[in-house]
Amino acid sequence: MITRNLATKILAQAEKFPVVALIGPRQSGKTTLVRSLFAQKTYVSLEDPDRREFASQDPRGFLRALPEGAVIDEAQRVPSLFSYMQTVVDECNEPGYFILTGSQNFLLQEGLSQSLAGRVALLKLMPLSLSELKATGYLLTNPEEYIFRGFYPRIYDRDIAPSDWYPSYIQTYLERDMRLLKNIADLDVFQRFLRLCAGRIGQILNLSSLGDDCGISHNTAKAWLSVLEASYIIFLLRPHYNNYSKRLIKSPKLYFYDPGLACSLLGISNQNHLATHYLRGGLFESMMISELIKTRFNAGLEPNCWFWRDQSGHEVDCLLETAVKLTPVEIKISKTASHDFFKGLHYWGKLADVPAEQTYLVYGGDDTLSLSQGNLVSWRKVSDLPNTDQ
């Protein structure tokens, strides 16, 4: 099994909280991880119709049948169970009693916050990170390979071609989940919506344009995006507000957590196609920011990423915000660094009074150097950026 960086945090929280909940996109490795960490516990999947019916119809009886706790998979399928779980964990007062997994953030998190507040540790597991793949020997030679293959564990564990795996993933999970959650009647329209989202990767979100191009209303586009965001398929990078300028862009930018999924939606069937693709830079940018988010999630922290752009076109791709400072990060897929790449960092640095030695340019090359213009960081080292207060 591929070692996951989040494992240490899960075990630590299971020694403090009676319930540990692990959420994230489908097929990110949640079940494999918790079953390996808590092999001694009974495993129950609420994807099984008979188990789900038992838990729904007789929640007390279902929990009594688990006298030593359990690993409960896809727990959001029976949200009413959480209220009964509260009584059980209060009576037993035992840490790590229930280990829950789920793939729909808003369903699971809403139920947990209402019924198990103060009793549950909520952690997020994303697809594999660059550091996890490097530690297990899956070391590819260039960023385009990772962009095309993506980071879902099964692609590496079973050596499945991305062009075979992603279309099946989209049909099996995304479309089914969206039908369950939003009762979408026309899946062709939803497929078009997904492809249009992928075509806007790294761009400022314009809901009206997105809806018009897909033939759906502004509100429908907003609702579908919220479900994709809650299912950890896309994320919206919010603009950072400060008093450096009164004329700032206020809309978020659209990214995908996994670049391989975006490539599949864009019809990219071979990594060589990326060399001339118009979204090559956007896909790389999405992958790098996603890596920064994974680093936070794997430490049990929430994302701290923003972007900054004024209406004159000055921009910083990513700002990492901690309690004590803001760290600007520019992202370029080029394998050769240019002085021009530092322009946005220099402009923002003067406004924010941040010296060049505290600015970073992540690029597609292999060297990591401290330069007079700022720090040049290889894409392989993106997880080493100052992303926490520690």
KASUL-V884953 format. One record per residue. N is the residue number from 1. RES is the residue in one letter. PHI is phi as a letter, one per 40 degrees, with the letter a starting at -180 (999 if undefined). PSI is psi as a letter, one per 20 degrees, with the letter a starting at -180 (none if undefined). NEAR is the number of other ideal C-beta (glycine too) atoms within 10 Angstrom. Layout:
# KASUL-V884953
n: <N N>
res: <RES RES>
phi: <PHI PHI>
psi: <PSI PSI>
near: <NEAR NEAR>
This chain:
# KASUL-V884953
n: <1 2 3 4 5 6 7 8 9 10 11 12 13 14 15 16 17 18 19 20 21 22 23 24 25 26 27 28 29 30 31 32 33 34 35 36 37 38 39 40 41 42 43 44 45 46 47 48 49 50 51 52 53 54 55 56 57 58 59 60 61 62 63 64 65 66 67 68 69 70 71 72 73 74 75 76 77 78 79 80 81 82 83 84 85 86 87 88 89 90 91 92 93 94 95 96 97 98 99 100 101 102 103 104 105 106 107 108 109 110 111 112 113 114 115 116 117 118 119 120 121 122 123 124 125 126 127 128 129 130 131 132 133 134 135 136 137 138 139 140 141 142 143 144 145 146 147 148 149 150 151 152 153 154 155 156 157 158 159 160 161 162 163 164 165 166 167 168 169 170 171 172 173 174 175 176 177 178 179 180 181 182 183 184 185 186 187 188 189 190 191 192 193 194 195 196 197 198 199 200 201 202 203 204 205 206 207 208 209 210 211 212 213 214 215 216 217 218 219 220 221 222 223 224 225 226 227 228 229 230 231 232 233 234 235 236 237 238 239 240 241 242 243 244 245 246 247 248 249 250 251 252 253 254 255 256 257 258 259 260 261 262 263 264 265 266 267 268 269 270 271 272 273 274 275 276 277 278 279 280 281 282 283 284 285 286 287 288 289 290 291 292 293 294 295 296 297 298 299 300 301 302 303 304 305 306 307 308 309 310 311 312 313 314 315 316 317 318 319 320 321 322 323 324 325 326 327 328 329 330 331 332 333 334 335 336 337 338 339 340 341 342 343 344 345 346 347 348 349 350 351 352 353 354 355 356 357 358 359 360 361 362 363 364 365 366 367 368 369 370 371 372 373 374 375 376 377 378 379 380 381 382 383 384 385 386 387 388 389 390>
res: <M I T R N L A T K I L A Q A E K F P V V A L I G P R Q S G K T T L V R S L F A Q K T Y V S L E D P D R R E F A S Q D P R G F L R A L P E G A V I D E A Q R V P S L F S Y M Q T V V D E C N E P G Y F I L T G S Q N F L L Q E G L S Q S L A G R V A L L K L M P L S L S E L K A T G Y L L T N P E E Y I F R G F Y P R I Y D R D I A P S D W Y P S Y I Q T Y L E R D M R L L K N I A D L D V F Q R F L R L C A G R I G Q I L N L S S L G D D C G I S H N T A K A W L S V L E A S Y I I F L L R P H Y N N Y S K R L I K S P K L Y F Y D P G L A C S L L G I S N Q N H L A T H Y L R G G L F E S M M I S E L I K T R F N A G L E P N C W F W R D Q S G H E V D C L L E T A V K L T P V E I K I S K T A S H D F F K G L H Y W G K L A D V P A E Q T Y L V Y G G D D T L S L S Q G N L V S W R K V S D L P N T D Q>
phi: <999 c c b c c d c c c c c c c c b b c b b b b b i c c g c h c c d c c c c c b c c c c b b b c c c d c c c c d c c c b c c c c c c c b c b g a c b c f c c c b c c c c c c c d c c c c c c f b c g c b b b b a b b d c c c c c c c c c b b d g b b b b b b b c d d b d c c c c c b g c b c c a c c c c d c c g b c d c c c c b f c c d c c c c d c c c c c b c c c c c c c c b f c c b c c c c d c c c c c c c c b c g b c c b c c c c c c c c g b c d c c d c c c c c c c c c c g c b b b c c c c c a c c a c b b c b c c b c b b c b c c c c c c c c g c b a c c c c d b c c b d c c c c c c c c c c c c c c d c d c c g b c c b c b b b a b c c g c a b c a b c b b c b a b b c b b b b c d c b c b d c c c d c c c c c d c c c f b c d c b b b b c b c c b c b b c b c c i c c b c d c b c c c c c b b c c>
psi: <q p p p h i g g h g h g h i i h q h p p p o r r q q k i j g g g g h h h h l h i q p p p p j h p g g g g g g h g h m h g h g h h i m i k a r o o q l h i h m h i h h g h h g g g h h g h l p q k g p o q q q j o g h g g h g g g h h h k p i i p p o q p o r r q r g h g h g h j i m o r h r h h g h g g h a j p h h h g h j l p p h i h g g h h g g g g g g h g g h h h h j l p h n h h g h g h g g h h g h i j p j q p p n h g g g g g h i k r r g h g g g g h h h g h g h j k g r q o o q q p p r j h q i n q p i q r q p r p h p h h g g g g h i j o i p h h h h h j q i j g g h g g g g g g h h h h g h g g g i j k q q q k p r r p p r i i i p q p h p p o p a h i r p o p p q p p i p i p q q h h h i g h g g g h h h h i l p q h i j q p o p r j a i q o q o r h h a p p p q h h j h i i q n i r i none>
near: <11 16 10 25 18 24 15 13 18 21 13 13 21 20 9 10 20 23 27 28 25 27 26 23 25 20 18 26 24 24 18 17 22 24 16 13 21 19 9 8 19 13 14 20 15 23 11 14 9 7 18 18 13 17 23 15 10 13 18 11 11 23 20 11 13 16 10 10 23 19 24 29 23 22 29 23 23 21 18 12 23 25 13 18 27 18 12 20 20 10 8 14 8 12 16 20 21 28 24 28 25 25 23 22 19 15 19 24 17 14 22 24 13 12 19 21 9 8 17 23 20 20 19 23 25 22 24 25 23 24 18 22 18 13 14 15 8 17 11 15 8 14 24 22 12 24 25 22 23 24 25 24 19 15 22 19 15 8 7 15 10 21 14 11 20 22 12 11 23 17 12 12 16 22 16 12 19 20 13 13 17 14 7 16 8 10 14 7 15 20 16 15 23 24 16 16 23 24 17 20 22 21 13 14 18 14 15 10 13 21 19 13 15 20 11 19 13 13 10 17 23 14 14 23 20 15 20 22 16 19 23 23 23 25 20 14 22 14 18 19 11 14 7 16 14 7 7 15 15 10 14 16 25 25 27 25 26 26 30 25 25 29 29 25 21 18 10 23 13 10 17 11 15 22 8 7 17 8 22 18 16 24 28 25 25 27 26 27 25 24 21 21 23 26 23 17 20 22 15 16 16 8 20 20 21 19 23 25 21 17 11 9 8 16 15 23 23 24 20 21 14 14 7 6 12 18 19 25 26 23 26 22 21 12 14 9 19 11 9 8 19 21 14 20 23 17 18 24 19 10 15 17 7 17 8 15 13 16 22 22 23 29 24 21 20 12 11 15 12 11 13 7 17 24 20 18 24 17 23 18 15 24 18 13 18 14 23 12 10 6>
